[in-house]
Amino acid sequence: MSSLIENSRFIEDFFGRKRIKILLSGFFEKFGARCPTGSFKDYITGLTLYFRKKKELVVVSAGNVARAFFYKASVLKRPLTIVLPEYALEGLKIPAPPSKTVTIYAIKGEYNDAIDFSKELVAKNPEKYEHEGGLSNKWRIKGLCRLFRRLPPFDIYFQAVSGGVGPMSIYETSKATGKELPRLFLSQNLPYAPVLAAVKGEKIPEPELAEKILAKVLSNAKTNIPLLSKLIDESNGKIYGITNEELVSAKKVFEEFIEEEIDYSCGVTLASVLKAIKNGDIKEEEKILIHITGGGYSKVKKHFPDEKQIIHI
C-alpha cells in the first residue's frame, strides 16, 4: 500500500542531502501509494479485528485511526465503537459504504476528553466492551511491522509522534530481524507537545493549548510517554518541537511536489528534518528515512457515517 521515493531531485533540492528516502503511506496514485483510507494506520486494523473478537472493541482517535478502523469494520461488517472529538467527525469519511455495525461517540472537547470517555465506557460495560489498546495493542505493532520489514536499511527514522505505534514498530522490527535499531528522530507540534515536555523533564502543557496546534492528531497526552522516552534514549534519538508556521511552510513545498494534500502532522515531520539538518544533528553519510504517514484524503473520503449511528456527548 505504501511506496518509496528515492533518487529524487526534489529531495536533494529541498533538504540539501542525497541519502534521504521518503516513505509514502497515504493515497498518492502518482507515486504508487494506495492506502485505502489515506494513512499508514491501514496497516494496523486487519490483524486487530481478526484476532480480537471476544468483545466489541472501543477505538479512540482524533483522525486516521478512527477512519481506518471505521473502514475495515464496515467492510467486514464487524461490531465496533469509535470515540472521537466532535471536531474530528468531518474526517470520518471512508471509501466504502459505512456499516451499521459501527457506533460512533462524538465528544465535545479535545482528544484527551475522548480518551477519558472511552475509558469510562469500557469500565461501565466490561462484559460488552474491550479497549482496543493503542500502543499496548500488539496487533497494531505486528501489522505495521509488515511494512517496515520490507524497507531497505536506514540510520535515522523521522516521524511526528502521537500514540507512538510507528517508532514502537520500528523497534520491534529491528529486534525481530536482528538489525541495528535506527535512531528515532520524533517531533510534535508546539505549543502543545506533551511527549516533548516529558522527555525534557518539563510539566505537561495545559490542555487548552491543544486548541492552538494545527496537527491535532498529535495532541495525545495519555499515551505511554515513559516508553517513548525510553525508545528515544535507547536509539540515541531526538525529539523536536515544531511551530505551526514551520510545519505550514514545509507542508506547502512538499504538496507542490507531490500534487496532493498531506496531513498537518507530516508537515511537522518534514520541518523536523529541516531543523535537524540546520542544527547539525545528521551526518552527511547517514541514511535517512522520512515517513509521510497520511495524505491524499480527497481521493478516499467519500462516505460519511449515517447520522443515526452518531451519538453526540
N, C-alpha and C positions, 0 to 999 in steps of 0.2 A: 504493500500500500504506500510506503514511503519511497523516496528516491534521494539520490545523492548528486549534488553539484560539485564538480571538481574541475581543475584546469580552466577556470573561468577568468576572462579578462576583467569582468566586473569585480570579482573578489580581490584581484591584485590592485585594481584602481581604488576601490573603496577602503580596503584595510591596509594597503601598502605591504602586503605579505603574499607569498605564493603557497605556502604549506598550510592552506586552510581548505577544509571541505565543509559544505553546508548540507545537513540532513534535513530534508523537507518532509514534514509529517502534516500534511493538510490536503486540500484538493486543488492541485496545481497541474492541470492536464498537460500544459505545455512542457512541463518538466517531468512528467510521468508519475506524479504523486497523486494517489486516488484514495485517500482515507474517506470512508463513506460519510462521516459527519464532519469532516474537515479538521481533525486533530489526531495527535498520537494516542489519545485516550480510546480510540477504536481498538487498540491492541489489548486493552485491559478488561473488556466486557465479556468476551466469549467464554473464556475459561471460568470466570467468576459465576456466570449464570448457569453454566453446565454442571459445575461441581457443588454449588451452594443452593440446594433445592429443598432442604428440610423446612425452612421457614421463609416468609416473604422478606426479601431484602429491602432495607431502607438506605437509600443513597442520598448523600447531602453534597451539594455542589453549588458553585456560583457561575457555572458555564459549561465547559467542554465535557466534563464527566457526566453531568446530567443529560446532555444531549446524546452522548454516546450510549449510555445505558437505556435511555428512552427509546432510541432507535433499535438496539439489539433486542430489548424486551418486547417491542412491538412486532418485530419480525418473527420472534419465537413464540409470541402470544403468552409470555410469562408474567405472572403477578409481580409487581414491583411498586414500591413507593419512593417518590422523589421529593426531597425537601430542598428548597432553594429560596434565596432572597427574591422578593417580588420584582425587583428591577431586572432580574435575570430571565424572566419569563419570555421576553422577546427573542432570546437566543435559543429557545427550546424547539424551534422548528427542525424537522427531520426530513430525510429524503424518501420516506415511506409513510403510508397512512398510519396514524397512531392507533395503538391497540387500547381497547377499553380496560384491559387488564392492569393498566398503569394508573396509579393515583398520584396526584401532584399537590403538594402543600406549598403555597406561595406565602412567604413570611415577610411582613413589613419590618424593615431594618436592614442590617448588614449581614455579611456572610457568617460571622460568628454567632449571630442570633439564630440563623438557620441551623447551625451546628448544635446549639443548645436545645432547640426544639426537637431535632431528630433524636437526640439522646433521651429526652423526656418521653417521646412517643414510644420508643423501644422499651424503656423502663416501665411504662404503664401497661404495655401489652407484650410481655416477654414470651408468651405462648404462641403468639402470631408472628411477631417481627424479630428480625435479627439485623443488627447494623452491618452494613457492607464492610466497614472497617478501614477504608482509606489506606494509609501506609502500612497498616498491620495485616491487610488482606494479601496473603501470599500469592493468590491467583492473579492479582494485578501485576505483581512483580514478574511472575513466570510468563505472563502474556507479553509484557514489554521486553523481557529478555530475548524473546524470539526475534525481535527487531535488532537488538544490539549485538547478538551473536553473529549476524551476517555482515557486520561492518568491518572495513579494513582497520588496522591498528592506528591509534592516535594517542597523543601525550596529554592533551588538555581537552576537557569537555565543558562547553558553555551552555547554560540554560538558566532562565529565570525560574525561581522555585516558589512553590506554594505548599502543596502537601508533601512533596519530596519523592514521589514514585520514580521519577526519572533518574535522579542520582542514586537512589537505592537500587534500581535495576542495573545501573552501570556497575555498582559494587558487586551485586550478586552474579552478574555475567562474568566479571573478572575472576571471581572466586571459583565459579563452575568450570571455566575454561583454563584456569591456571595462568592467566595472563596478568601482567602488572596492572595495578589499579591506576587509571589515568587521574591526573589532578582535576578536581572538581571545582570549576570556577562558576559559582552561582550568583544570582542577583535578585534584587527586589526593587519595588517602586517607592521612592520617597514621596511624601514624608511618613507613610505607613509601611514600615519594613520590620515586622516582628522577629523574623529569623535573624536578620542582620543585627538588630538590637541585642538579641540574646547571645549571639556569638561574640559580640563586643563587650558583653557583661553589663549592658545598659538596661534600663527599665523598658518593658514593652510599651510602645506608643499608645496613647489614648485612643479608644475605638472610634471616636469622632473623626480622627484623621484619615480613616479608611475612605471617607467620602471624598477626600481630596485627590486620590490617586486615579489615574486612568486605567491601569491594569488591575481591575478589581478582582480578577481571579487569583491574584497574589495576596489577598488580604486575609488568609487563613492563619490565625494566631493559635489555633488549637491542635496543630499537627505535632508530631514528635520532634520538637526542636532540639532536645539533647542528642537524639540520634543523628539529626542533620549536622549538628555541630561536630559530632564525632567523625562523620564521614568527611567533612571539610578538613579536619585536623589530620585524619589518617591518610588522606590523599595529598597532603601538603597543598590544599586548595585555598581558595579565597572566596569572599562574598562581597559584592559591590552594591552600593545604593545608587539608584538612577532616578533622576528627576523626570517629571512629565515632559519638560522641554527637551531633554536629552533623548528620551525614547521617541518622541514625535519626530524629531529630526532624523534619527536613524531609520525609523519605520517608513518615512516618506521616500527616502532614497531607495530603500530595498523594494518598496512597492512599485516604484517606477521601473525597476529592473525586471521584476517578476510578473508585472502586469496583473496583479491580483492584490486584494487587501490581505493583511496579516493581522494576527492578534496583537493587542497592545503589549501583552507580555513578551512577544517576540521582539518588539521594539526595545524593551528592557534588555533582552539578551544581546541584541546587536550593539546597543550603546555600551554594554559592559565590555564587549570585545574591544571597541574603540578606546575605552578608558584603560583597559589592561595594557594595550599596546602603548598608549601615551605614557602610562606610569612605568613602563619598562618591566612589566611583570611576566612577559613572554620572551623567551629566547628565539632568535631568528630561525634556528634549526628545529624547533619544536613543532610537531604536527598537531593541528588544532581541528576540532570538530565543533561546529556551531549547530545547535538543534533548533530549527524553526518548528515549533510544536503545534501550530494551528494557523489556518488561513484558507482563503478561497470559499468562505462561508456562503457567499451569494449563490454559489452553484449547488449547494446541498440543503439550504434552509428552505424547504418547500411546504411542509405540512405542519400546521400549528395544532397543539392539543385541543381537544374538544373542551369548551368552557365547563361542561358538566363534570369533567374529571379533575378540575382545578378547585382546590379548597383554599380560600384566602384566610389567613390568620392574622 
